[in-house]
Amino acid sequence: MSLSKIDICNHALLKIGADTIASLDVNQNDSDSVVQSARLCNILFNQALEETLRTYKWNSALKRASLVKLTETPAFKWDFKYQLPNDCIRVINVYDDVDAHDDRNEYVVEGDTILCNYEKVYLLYVSFPEDVSKLNSFLTKAVIQNLAIKLSVPMQLDQTMQNNLINEYQNVILPEARSVDTLENKYWDMEESDFLISRHHESPII
């Protein structure tokens, strides 16, 4: 079942025994505890989501893009600078052709740009979702846990609870989510070996 932003917040609040919310907006009829829940979820939700997205190349958050080359060039080392998409959370790989062969392409991420020596750049990246309900259930579970971790101390003043949540997140929830996500893929994006690369050259690579 897909969960909305409010649903994710409420699952996290329930994990720490806090009052749930009907909206992230507060009004004068809300109790102090509900106001606190809403305000802290507003502050911490995007941080928890982005941190969780950066931990793995989640299938339900992956996107592909052809990047725009900027007129400004790097001061040294690299020939070209490309603008990253606004929703890019983590760069997974950079390719110099549409066949997307990972032939050990070299690049660096600096700020919101990629520096490299390629005339064209095709990007595989983890994106910040416009609609969190599109995330798969295991990734959503990880986001809930990470949000609960962040809410536990400011809401319940319970360091032991937070430590237990962190342990569950790191040793149970993330490994399970990554394993399921990986098993969905039949294609493995790996660097080509020296042997395979040498097949495309006149002389072997030594």
Secondary structure, DSSP 8 states (H G I E B T S, - for coil): ----HHHHHHHHHHHTT----S-SS--TTS-HHHHHHHHHHHHHHHHHHHHHHHTS--GGGEEEEE-EE-SS--SSS-SEEEE--TTEEEEEEEESSTT---S---EEEETTEEEES-SS-EEEEEE--S-GGGS-HHHHHHHHHHHHHHHHHHHH--HHHHHHHHHHIIIIIHHHHHHHHHHT-S-------HHHHHTTSSS---
